[in-house]
Structure formats: structure tokens, C-alpha cells
Amino acid sequence: MQPDLRLDCKGKILSLKKPIIMGILNIGPDSFFDGGCYNHMGKALEQCARLVREGADIVDVGAVSTRPGADDVPEAEERKRLSEVLPALRREFPDLPLSVDTYRSEIAVFAADQGADIINDISGGTFDPAIFDVVARHSLGYILMHIKGTPQNMQRNPQYDDVVEEIKSFFIRQSKAYFEAGCKKESLVLDPGFGFGKTLEHNYRILYHLDRFVDMGYPVLAAVSRKSMINKLLNVKPEAALNGTSVVHSMALLRGASMLRVHDVKEAREVVQLVQMFQQEGQ
């Protein structure tokens, strides 16, 4: 862990001296784990309150599923879903850093206007390059994720010569475009995109070498919660993958991850506490 890292998201400053937790709030009907559970304002507010109570530092709101094979959702529908929930979340949780999971620049504008502090972009600016201008104009935090392909085709036999080096090159290229748009270094987070155009073997190679992305000098987000890299290996459904998720979270933290994006905040917070205690013995 790099002790001087911090995240500036629209003026909200988050220290990364210890790893922080991003709680997942899916408000669409078809997410791979909890689709349809929180797609009404009342349920979304209740879930957000639970995430905060259990220790979430950030809540990431997603209106469109990007699971493998997910159908593309029109921009108007994404906006409609967010408009029913995001303003209420901002009113009820005025100080909570809110992230919106979108790759569309116009949705990013809408989200910023409704109080979002961070944009979590699965495409790292490749699907809609204008998103960097939005991030700069609104001083938003930005999570730059690697993806190979699109959600519709990304798991159709993804291949790499060297998955770690290819992701690192992607980060270098896209962060250059990010800075050229006027975005701030203190607002950038890197996410290698576990499960987004990667085989099981690719995912664990990325996990093992996560420190190579940490060495680039930015916070690194690990988003592995209940994903197929756990489910397929253990032959369990997402509903039974909490134990495996906690183990992989531990591995990611030991490799230097600064942030965990999770469905289960309480358990992730416990992992952070345990790993920190373990690491203190080596200092």
C-alpha cells in the first residue's frame, strides 16, 4: 500500500492509507447476482443505508448490467433508471461519495448534475472518449477499467500474448488521453477488469501480478465480488461464492489493491481488518 495515495472525487477527499470499500448498488433488473432487487427507490435507499451502516466508503450505482452477454440498454432507459434513484440517494446521503457505473458521456453529465462524485467506466474511455471531458469539467473521480471487446462478446475466446503487459499498455495509453483532457492525477483509479474479456487463467495471472499496476502510482481497484473467476473454479453459484470472494479479496489486498468493489460490505471490511493486522507484523 502506498501511504500517500488519496482520491479526490468532486472535492471529497478519501484517504487510501488503508483500503477502502465500494459497495455495489445495482438498480437494473438483470445484474448477474442481485438483478431486480433494488430497482425501486425505496429498496435502493434501504440497501444504500445498509451498505453505509456496514462500512462502505463509496456506493457505486449501476443502472445497466455489463455481465457477459448482457443486452445493450438504450441511453434513455439508463437515464430513466438513474433519475428515479440518484437524486433521492443524494438527498438522503449528502456526504456519501456516490459513483455511477456508466461508459456514456451524456449519462456522466446527467449523473454529475444529480450529485454523483465518481464515474466508474468499464471501457476506460474507449466506448465514448468524450467522457474524459465530462470528468475534467465536473472534477469527478474516475475509475479507468480495462475491457477486451464489449459485454456482448468479451467472453468469446479472449486471447492475449501477455495479459498483464497488454493491460498495462492500455492503462498508459488511456491515462494519457485522460490527462490530455485536463483530468487530475488525484482523481484516477485503475481497474484491471477481472472477468471483462479474460479467461479463468487470465484473471488469476492478473491477480498474482496486481502489484505491477500498483507500481504505476495510482490506486488500484479490485472488483472480483462473486464473479465467475471464483464461481467456476469452486463450482458454485454466485449466491454461494462469499467465502471464495473473501479469500480473493485477501489476495488482492496483499498484492496492493487500494479499493475493493463488493456486494458484501461487512465481510469485506473484516477482510481489510485482518489483512492490515497481518501486514503490520512485517513493518
C-alpha positions in Angstrom: 0.0 0.0 0.0 1.3 3.4 -0.9 0.7 5.6 2.2 0.4 8.9 0.4 -2.4 7.9 -2.0 -5.7 9.8 -1.9 -8.7 10.1 -4.1 -10.2 13.5 -5.0 -13.8 13.0 -6.2 -15.5 16.3 -6.8 -13.8 17.8 -3.8 -14.5 14.9 -1.5 -11.0 13.6 -0.4 -10.7 10.0 0.5 -7.5 8.8 2.2 -6.2 5.5 0.9 -3.7 4.9 3.8 -6.0 1.9 4.4 -8.0 0.1 1.7 -11.5 1.5 1.1 -14.7 -0.3 0.3 -17.0 0.5 -2.6 -20.4 -1.0 -2.0 -22.4 -2.1 -5.1 -26.0 -0.9 -5.6 -27.4 -2.4 -8.8 -30.7 -0.7 -9.7 -31.2 -2.5 -13.0 -33.3 -5.7 -13.5 -30.7 -8.1 -14.8 -27.4 -7.9 -12.9 -25.7 -11.3 -12.5 -26.1 -11.5 -8.8 -28.8 -9.2 -7.4 -30.7 -8.0 -10.5 -34.1 -6.6 -9.8 -33.6 -6.5 -6.0 -33.1 -2.7 -5.7 -34.8 -1.2 -8.8 -37.3 0.8 -6.8 -36.4 4.0 -4.9 -37.4 2.7 -1.5 -35.5 -0.6 -1.9 -32.5 1.3 -3.2 -32.5 3.7 -0.3 -32.7 0.8 2.2 -29.9 -1.1 0.5 -27.7 2.1 0.4 -28.3 2.6 4.1 -27.3 -1.0 4.8 -24.1 -0.6 2.8 -23.2 2.6 4.6 -24.0 1.0 8.0 -21.8 -1.9 7.3 -18.9 0.4 6.4 -19.0 1.3 2.7 -16.8 4.3 1.9 -18.3 4.7 -1.6 -21.6 3.4 -3.1 -21.4 2.6 -6.8 -24.8 2.9 -8.5 -25.3 0.8 -11.7 -28.3 1.1 -13.9 -27.1 -1.2 -16.7 -25.8 -4.7 -16.4 -22.4 -5.3 -18.0 -22.3 -9.1 -17.3 -21.1 -11.3 -20.1 -23.7 -11.5 -22.8 -25.8 -8.7 -21.4 -28.2 -6.9 -23.7 -27.3 -3.3 -24.6 -29.7 -0.9 -22.8 -30.7 2.3 -24.6 -29.3 5.5 -23.1 -32.8 6.9 -22.4 -33.6 3.8 -20.3 -30.3 4.1 -18.4 -31.1 7.8 -17.7 -34.6 6.9 -16.6 -33.4 4.3 -14.1 -30.9 6.7 -12.6 -33.3 9.6 -12.5 -35.6 7.6 -10.2 -32.9 6.8 -7.7 -29.9 9.0 -7.8 -31.4 12.3 -6.7 -33.0 10.5 -3.7 -29.7 9.0 -2.8 -28.0 12.4 -2.9 -30.7 13.9 -0.6 -30.6 11.1 1.9 -26.8 10.7 2.0 -25.4 14.2 1.3 -21.9 13.4 2.4 -21.5 9.9 0.9 -19.3 9.7 -2.2 -21.5 8.3 -4.9 -20.2 6.6 -8.0 -22.2 5.9 -11.2 -21.2 2.9 -13.3 -21.5 4.1 -16.9 -19.4 4.4 -20.0 -21.6 7.1 -21.7 -20.6 10.7 -21.6 -24.1 12.1 -21.6 -25.1 9.9 -18.7 -21.9 11.0 -16.9 -23.1 14.6 -17.3 -26.5 13.7 -16.0 -25.0 11.8 -13.1 -22.7 14.7 -12.2 -25.7 17.2 -12.3 -27.6 14.8 -10.0 -24.8 14.7 -7.4 -22.5 11.9 -8.4 -18.9 12.2 -7.4 -17.2 9.4 -9.4 -17.7 7.8 -12.8 -16.9 4.1 -13.0 -16.3 3.4 -16.7 -15.9 -0.3 -17.7 -14.4 0.8 -21.0 -11.7 3.1 -19.7 -12.8 5.8 -22.1 -12.8 3.7 -25.2 -16.5 3.4 -25.8 -17.1 7.1 -25.5 -13.9 9.2 -25.4 -15.9 12.4 -24.6 -16.3 11.0 -21.1 -12.9 12.4 -20.2 -14.0 15.9 -21.0 -17.0 15.4 -18.7 -14.8 14.1 -15.9 -12.5 17.1 -16.2 -15.3 19.7 -16.4 -17.0 18.4 -13.3 -13.9 17.4 -11.3 -15.1 13.9 -10.9 -13.3 10.9 -9.7 -12.7 8.4 -12.5 -12.2 4.6 -12.5 -10.5 3.6 -15.6 -11.1 -0.1 -16.3 -9.7 -2.4 -18.9 -12.0 -4.4 -21.1 -11.4 -6.6 -24.2 -14.3 -6.4 -26.5 -17.8 -5.5 -25.3 -20.1 -7.0 -22.7 -21.9 -8.7 -25.6 -18.8 -10.5 -26.9 -16.0 -10.2 -24.4 -16.0 -13.8 -23.2 -15.9 -15.3 -26.7 -12.4 -16.8 -26.6 -10.4 -13.8 -25.3 -6.7 -14.1 -26.2 -3.5 -12.2 -25.2 0.2 -12.6 -25.8 0.7 -11.3 -22.2 -2.4 -10.2 -20.4 -0.6 -8.2 -17.7 1.5 -6.3 -20.2 -1.4 -5.6 -22.5 -3.5 -4.2 -19.6 -0.5 -2.1 -18.5 -0.1 -0.7 -22.0 -3.9 0.1 -22.1 -3.6 2.0 -18.8 -0.7 4.0 -20.2 -2.5 4.9 -23.4 -5.8 5.7 -21.8 -4.4 7.6 -18.9 -2.5 9.8 -21.4 -5.9 10.7 -23.1 -7.4 11.2 -19.6 -4.7 13.8 -18.7 -4.8 15.5 -22.1 -8.5 16.2 -21.4 -7.5 18.1 -18.3 -8.4 15.5 -15.7 -6.5 15.3 -12.4 -4.0 12.7 -11.3 -5.5 12.6 -7.8 -8.9 11.6 -9.3 -7.7 8.5 -11.2 -8.2 4.9 -10.2 -7.1 1.9 -12.2 -9.2 -1.3 -12.5 -7.7 -4.3 -14.5 -11.3 -5.5 -15.2 -11.5 -9.0 -13.8 -13.9 -11.0 -15.9 -14.1 -8.5 -18.7 -12.6 -10.3 -21.7 -10.5 -12.7 -19.6 -10.4 -16.4 -19.1 -10.1 -18.0 -15.7 -6.3 -18.3 -16.1 -6.1 -14.7 -17.2 -7.9 -13.5 -14.1 -5.6 -15.3 -11.7 -2.5 -14.1 -13.6 -3.8 -10.5 -13.3 -4.4 -11.1 -9.6 -1.0 -12.5 -9.0 0.7 -9.6 -10.7 -1.6 -6.9 -9.4 1.4 -5.2 -7.8 2.6 -4.3 -11.3 -0.4 -2.0 -11.7 0.1 -0.6 -8.2 3.6 0.4 -9.2 2.2 2.8 -11.8 1.4 5.1 -8.9 -2.4 5.2 -8.8 -4.9 3.5 -6.6 -5.9 0.0 -7.9 -9.5 -1.3 -7.6 -10.2 -5.0 -7.4 -13.7 -5.9 -8.5 -14.0 -9.6 -8.0 -17.1 -10.0 -5.9 -19.0 -13.2 -6.6 -17.6 -13.3 -10.2 -17.1 -16.3 -12.4 -13.4 -16.5 -11.6 -14.5 -17.7 -8.2 -17.7 -19.5 -9.1 -16.3 -21.6 -11.9 -13.2 -22.7 -10.0 -15.2 -23.7 -7.0 -18.2 -25.0 -9.0 -20.7 -22.9 -7.0 -23.3 -20.3 -8.0 -22.8 -16.6 -7.2 -25.1 -17.0 -4.2 -22.6 -19.4 -2.6 -19.4 -17.5 -3.5 -19.0 -15.3 -0.5 -16.3 -17.4 1.1 -14.3 -17.6 -2.1 -14.8 -13.8 -2.6 -13.3 -13.1 0.8 -10.3 -15.2 0.0 -9.7 -13.5 -3.3 -10.1 -10.1 -1.6 -7.3 -11.0 0.7 -5.1 -11.9 -2.2 -5.8 -8.6 -3.9 -5.1 -6.6 -0.8 -1.8 -8.4 -0.2 -0.9 -7.5 -3.8 -1.5 -3.8 -3.1 -5.2 -3.1 -4.0 -6.4 0.2 -2.5 -10.1 -0.4 -3.2 -12.5 -3.3 -3.2 -15.8 -3.2 -5.1 -18.1 -5.5 -3.2 -21.7 -6.8 -2.7 -21.0 -7.8 0.9 -19.5 -4.8 2.7 -19.4 -6.2 6.3 -17.4 -9.2 5.2 -15.0 -7.1 3.0 -14.4 -4.8 5.9 -13.4 -7.7 8.1 -11.0 -8.9 5.4 -9.4 -5.4 5.3 -9.0 -5.5 9.1 -7.4 -8.9 9.1 -5.0 -8.3 6.3 -4.0 -4.9 7.8 -3.1 -6.7 11.1 -1.2 -9.3 9.2 0.8 -6.7 7.2 1.6 -4.7 10.4 3.8 -7.6 11.5 6.1 -7.1 8.5 6.6 -3.3 9.2 
